[in-house]
Amino acid sequence: MIVKQEVIDAIHLMRRIGADTQRCEVKKSVQELPRNLPETISA
């Protein structure tokens, strides 16, 4: 199970380095965050 703080920390790290990491890959949102965002987070 993913802990909310882990997601927040990962986002801060990727923003700081300006790129994805080996552990996390991100996609650009065209308009807004999807309502099913928690369902799209996978291992």
N, CA, C and O atoms as a GROMACS GRO file, in nm:
protein
  172
    1MET      N    1   0.085  -0.119   0.000
    1MET     CA    2   0.000   0.000   0.000
    1MET      C    3   0.089   0.124   0.000
    1MET      O    4   0.188   0.131   0.073
    2ILE      N    5   0.054   0.220  -0.080
    2ILE     CA    6   0.130   0.344  -0.090
    2ILE      C    7   0.081   0.441   0.017
    2ILE      O    8  -0.039   0.462   0.035
    3VAL      N    9   0.176   0.499   0.087
    3VAL     CA   10   0.145   0.596   0.192
    3VAL      C   11   0.145   0.735   0.130
    3VAL      O   12   0.232   0.768   0.049
    4LYS      N   13   0.047   0.816   0.168
    4LYS     CA   14   0.032   0.950   0.112
    4LYS      C   15   0.162   1.030   0.120
    4LYS      O   16   0.197   1.098   0.024
    5GLN      N   17   0.232   1.024   0.231
    5GLN     CA   18   0.356   1.100   0.246
    5GLN      C   19   0.462   1.054   0.148
    5GLN      O   20   0.542   1.135   0.101
    6GLU      N   21   0.466   0.926   0.114
    6GLU     CA   22   0.562   0.875   0.016
    6GLU      C   23   0.537   0.938  -0.121
    6GLU      O   24   0.631   0.973  -0.192
    7VAL      N   25   0.411   0.952  -0.157
    7VAL     CA   26   0.375   1.015  -0.285
    7VAL      C   27   0.416   1.162  -0.285
    7VAL      O   28   0.474   1.210  -0.382
    8ILE      N   29   0.388   1.231  -0.177
    8ILE     CA   30   0.424   1.371  -0.166
    8ILE      C   31   0.576   1.388  -0.175
    8ILE      O   32   0.625   1.476  -0.246
    9ASP      N   33   0.651   1.304  -0.104
    9ASP     CA   34   0.797   1.310  -0.107
    9ASP      C   35   0.850   1.284  -0.248
    9ASP      O   36   0.942   1.352  -0.293
   10ALA      N   37   0.792   1.185  -0.317
   10ALA     CA   38   0.836   1.153  -0.453
   10ALA      C   39   0.810   1.269  -0.548
   10ALA      O   40   0.893   1.299  -0.634
   11ILE      N   41   0.696   1.334  -0.534
   11ILE     CA   42   0.664   1.450  -0.619
   11ILE      C   43   0.763   1.563  -0.594
   11ILE      O   44   0.813   1.624  -0.689
   12HIS      N   45   0.793   1.591  -0.468
   12HIS     CA   46   0.889   1.696  -0.435
   12HIS      C   47   1.026   1.665  -0.495
   12HIS      O   48   1.092   1.754  -0.550
   13LEU      N   49   1.069   1.540  -0.484
   13LEU     CA   50   1.199   1.501  -0.538
   13LEU      C   51   1.203   1.520  -0.690
   13LEU      O   52   1.298   1.577  -0.743
   14MET      N   53   1.100   1.473  -0.760
   14MET     CA   54   1.100   1.484  -0.906
   14MET      C   55   1.091   1.629  -0.951
   14MET      O   56   1.150   1.665  -1.053
   15ARG      N   57   1.020   1.711  -0.877
   15ARG     CA   58   1.017   1.854  -0.911
   15ARG      C   59   1.153   1.917  -0.890
   15ARG      O   60   1.197   2.001  -0.970
   16ARG      N   61   1.221   1.877  -0.784
   16ARG     CA   62   1.353   1.933  -0.753
   16ARG      C   63   1.456   1.895  -0.859
   16ARG      O   64   1.536   1.979  -0.901
   17ILE      N   65   1.454   1.768  -0.903
   17ILE     CA   66   1.553   1.725  -1.002
   17ILE      C   67   1.506   1.748  -1.145
   17ILE      O   68   1.586   1.742  -1.239
   18GLY      N   69   1.376   1.776  -1.162
   18GLY     CA   70   1.323   1.806  -1.294
   18GLY      C   71   1.310   1.686  -1.386
   18GLY      O   72   1.314   1.700  -1.508
   19ALA      N   73   1.293   1.566  -1.327
   19ALA     CA   74   1.282   1.446  -1.409
   19ALA      C   75   1.218   1.333  -1.330
   19ALA      O   76   1.203   1.340  -1.208
   20ASP      N   77   1.181   1.227  -1.404
   20ASP     CA   78   1.134   1.104  -1.340
   20ASP      C   79   1.250   1.038  -1.267
   20ASP      O   80   1.366   1.079  -1.283
   21THR      N   81   1.219   0.938  -1.188
   21THR     CA   82   1.323   0.858  -1.124
   21THR      C   83   1.306   0.714  -1.170
   21THR      O   84   1.208   0.681  -1.237
   22GLN      N   85   1.400   0.628  -1.134
   22GLN     CA   86   1.385   0.487  -1.169
   22GLN      C   87   1.264   0.426  -1.099
   22GLN      O   88   1.204   0.332  -1.150
   23ARG      N   89   1.229   0.479  -0.985
   23ARG     CA   90   1.117   0.427  -0.908
   23ARG      C   91   0.982   0.483  -0.956
   23ARG      O   92   0.881   0.413  -0.949
   24CYS      N   93   0.981   0.606  -1.003
   24CYS     CA   94   0.855   0.672  -1.039
   24CYS      C   95   0.862   0.732  -1.179
   24CYS      O   96   0.963   0.790  -1.218
   25GLU      N   97   0.754   0.716  -1.251
   25GLU     CA   98   0.739   0.779  -1.382
   25GLU      C   99   0.614   0.865  -1.376
   25GLU      O  100   0.511   0.823  -1.323
   26VAL      N  101   0.622   0.984  -1.430
   26VAL     CA  102   0.506   1.073  -1.427
   26VAL      C  103   0.464   1.109  -1.569
   26VAL      O  104   0.543   1.104  -1.663
   27LYS      N  105   0.339   1.145  -1.581
   27LYS     CA  106   0.283   1.191  -1.708
   27LYS      C  107   0.228   1.331  -1.688
   27LYS      O  108   0.187   1.368  -1.577
   28LYS      N  109   0.228   1.408  -1.792
   28LYS     CA  110   0.175   1.544  -1.786
   28LYS      C  111   0.023   1.538  -1.797
   28LYS      O  112  -0.031   1.467  -1.882
   29SER      N  113  -0.043   1.613  -1.713
   29SER     CA  114  -0.188   1.624  -1.719
   29SER      C  115  -0.225   1.739  -1.812
   29SER      O  116  -0.172   1.849  -1.798
   30VAL      N  117  -0.315   1.714  -1.905
   30VAL     CA  118  -0.354   1.816  -2.001
   30VAL      C  119  -0.441   1.922  -1.936
   30VAL      O  120  -0.422   2.042  -1.959
   31GLN      N  121  -0.537   1.879  -1.855
   31GLN     CA  122  -0.628   1.976  -1.794
   31GLN      C  123  -0.621   1.975  -1.642
   31GLN      O  124  -0.591   2.077  -1.580
   32GLU      N  125  -0.649   1.861  -1.581
   32GLU     CA  126  -0.652   1.852  -1.436
   32GLU      C  127  -0.623   1.709  -1.394
   32GLU      O  128  -0.617   1.619  -1.478
   33LEU      N  129  -0.606   1.688  -1.264
   33LEU     CA  130  -0.582   1.553  -1.216
   33LEU      C  131  -0.706   1.467  -1.236
   33LEU      O  132  -0.818   1.513  -1.215
   34PRO      N  133  -0.686   1.342  -1.277
   34PRO     CA  134  -0.803   1.255  -1.294
   34PRO      C  135  -0.865   1.220  -1.159
   34PRO      O  136  -0.795   1.212  -1.058
   35ARG      N  137  -0.994   1.200  -1.157
   35ARG     CA  138  -1.063   1.164  -1.033
   35ARG      C  139  -1.017   1.029  -0.980
   35ARG      O  140  -1.020   1.005  -0.860
   36ASN      N  141  -0.975   0.943  -1.071
   36ASN     CA  142  -0.932   0.809  -1.030
   36ASN      C  143  -0.781   0.802  -1.009
   36ASN      O  144  -0.721   0.696  -1.027
   37LEU      N  145  -0.718   0.912  -0.971
   37LEU     CA  146  -0.573   0.916  -0.954
   37LEU      C  147  -0.521   0.804  -0.865
   37LEU      O  148  -0.424   0.738  -0.904
   38PRO      N  149  -0.579   0.778  -0.747
   38PRO     CA  150  -0.526   0.669  -0.665
   38PRO      C  151  -0.524   0.534  -0.738
   38PRO      O  152  -0.436   0.453  -0.714
   39GLU      N  153  -0.619   0.510  -0.826
   39GLU     CA  154  -0.626   0.385  -0.900
   39GLU      C  155  -0.517   0.376  -1.006
   39GLU      O  156  -0.481   0.266  -1.049
   40THR      N  157  -0.464   0.490  -1.049
   40THR     CA  158  -0.364   0.488  -1.155
   40THR      C  159  -0.222   0.473  -1.101
   40THR      O  160  -0.128   0.455  -1.179
   41ILE      N  161  -0.206   0.481  -0.970
   41ILE     CA  162  -0.075   0.463  -0.909
   41ILE      C  163  -0.052   0.313  -0.895
   41ILE      O  164  -0.131   0.242  -0.834
   42SER      N  165   0.058   0.265  -0.954
   42SER     CA  166   0.087   0.122  -0.949
   42SER      C  167   0.231   0.097  -0.908
   42SER      O  168   0.315   0.187  -0.907
   43ALA      N  169   0.256  -0.027  -0.874
   43ALA     CA  170   0.392  -0.065  -0.832
   43ALA      C  171   0.479  -0.089  -0.953
   43ALA      O  172   0.597  -0.123  -0.939
   0.00000   0.00000   0.00000
